[in-house]
């Protein structure tokens, strides 16, 4: 069964208080997005990669690839106005065949090969596999001016990869309107009637959306190098 | 109206894979707990501080105070077997008077004077004030082997300080059994019938429970110093 990964890198950089979109910010001397792609490439040589970028960022990305001698057969697709549209554009590039597709945020470079492998294996068996972690902090549900305590053990914080049988998630994106999607692919799949299956993500698999996240990623990567040597 | 703060530092250090309890780990050359206490002391000189420590940690703390020339009028109380018991021990030290008390985790050194001030002001007006932030990640609710998407905008992740009118929270802790408490003071207050009022916490107000958290705190503090200069 063919395996694909759609890496979604649609950020404009506004939350980072910087001109550079966050997927292009440097992490240990290399754009965040290159780290992310490299983890997927290291998972399996047969994996086919689709990278979704905002139209305006494509030339910037091409320059960065030259600068960093990053030459890999990655299919680049231009994104839409929202994450939903960008993922949909990516999905429409895939052949209509019985395959698997992992959808992953370009700004999560600390995903591991282990998580990716588990994700494909679970999606193959059950149709979907969503990386998730227990909640670290207590949560409350807001009700007007006050709030109500909630047992956090009932909930999971969800990450990417979110992996599916390609034909199912393609059809879900064709049939489920953007207005019915929450923030991620799991909600589109669920609205379409698919069962959402969770796998263990990792607290280190952070999404880089603030300057502090970038510092944390640097720290985690530093720690990892020390551990490996 | 008198203002108190109970700083709860009950950790044994097991999650940090280290012998040193996490509240004593060094952050920029000083134990995490000292940073936390200093933010509260900088908020107002009239604030009265109660520090709850595990019995076995009290001599260690006294040595650290000597080593770092940290001499402040802080009332040290020995903790209980759980966070619930430790907070209760702290509350029982406070006089039976119409005052306010902020309960705060010893391992959240990045709280700000602004959050503390807002917390006391809101608790004075409404009886309670719980620092909270919007959820950064999507969440799902677990149901057996599968999961259900949830609209995360309905929820908040909660932090400390959790500030209350002293007489109310004391009575809540006297009447509400530990088995009915979830993980924090807000849940005890709520079970007792108090209305939970939220204030804006901060994503930087992290709880230091893993080695990565300590690195992140170092990074945030480094960034702050640069910003200030």
Interface residues (C-beta under 8 A of the other chain):
Chain A: X130 X132 X135 X136 X137 X138 X139 X140 X141 X142 X145 X146 X147 X148 X149 X150 X151 X152 X154 X155 X156 X157 X158 X159 X182 X183 X184 X186 X187 X190 X195 X196 X197 X198 X203 X204 X207 X209 X210 X211 X212 X215 X216 X218 X219 X220 X222 X223
Chain B: X130 X132 X135 X136 X137 X138 X139 X140 X141 X142 X145 X146 X147 X148 X149 X150 X151 X152 X154 X155 X156 X157 X158 X159 X182 X183 X184 X186 X187 X190 X195 X196 X197 X198 X203 X204 X207 X209 X210 X211 X212 X215 X216 X218 X219 X220 X222 X223
